[in-house]
Amino acid sequence: MKNIYTPIQPQKLPEEIARRMKSLIKKGELSPGEKLPPERALAEYFGVGRSSVREALRLLETLGFLEVRKREGTFIRSVSSPILSNPLKQILEEDKDKILELVDLRKDVEAASAYKAAILRTKNDLSRIESFLERMKKGVDESRFSVNAEIGFHVAIAQATHNLIRVHFVQSILNSFWEHWEVLAEKVRTKEANVSFVFNQHKRIYKAIRDGNAELSKTLMNEHLVWTEEKWKEFGREM
């Protein structure tokens, strides 16, 4: 009788670790921009040696799932980054007017995200959004903008839609003009009233999503991004 059953070869540890981490990314349990624990901690979590973890991380970096930042650590990379980030970043550097086109696209994507988030959000989603709102509030108390907290807030809303591709797409859009955003934030924060105004915009968006009011969530998000668009137009010539 022909033997149709062949021995099962155990997977190599680094490949299995990489497979599991890709699965966490696919499920949205590891979000774009999220910092990974140190190698030592990952080795303990997986119950393997650090060398296996190190090799798995190199593999994931090569495949484009991770980004290693010197002196900062290893971060989950948006799966849409290769599509958007590099060519788009070059375009934005060469032609600042294109930033407004990206802001216009962002309005469409994020208004829809707010609408869907109000319908699909869970308690965990609301806790995540609120945590970034609290970080923004701390910035207001210090009369400053926290760009990281603002980006986290918008990505958290995308996460509340439970659409993995949307989450990574939103993260990529925001990352594409990160440097320009920092400059804009510096100019806008010179007026203390702007800092409180922006925080209150985000607070109202959160409350609308929390209350399940999809239409209001969409409207408020659009109003916030129209305001942002106006600031780009106001300060763009100086950037």
Order of alpha helices (4+ residues) and beta strands (2+ residues): alpha-alpha-alpha-beta-beta-alpha-alpha-alpha-alpha-alpha-alpha-alpha-alpha
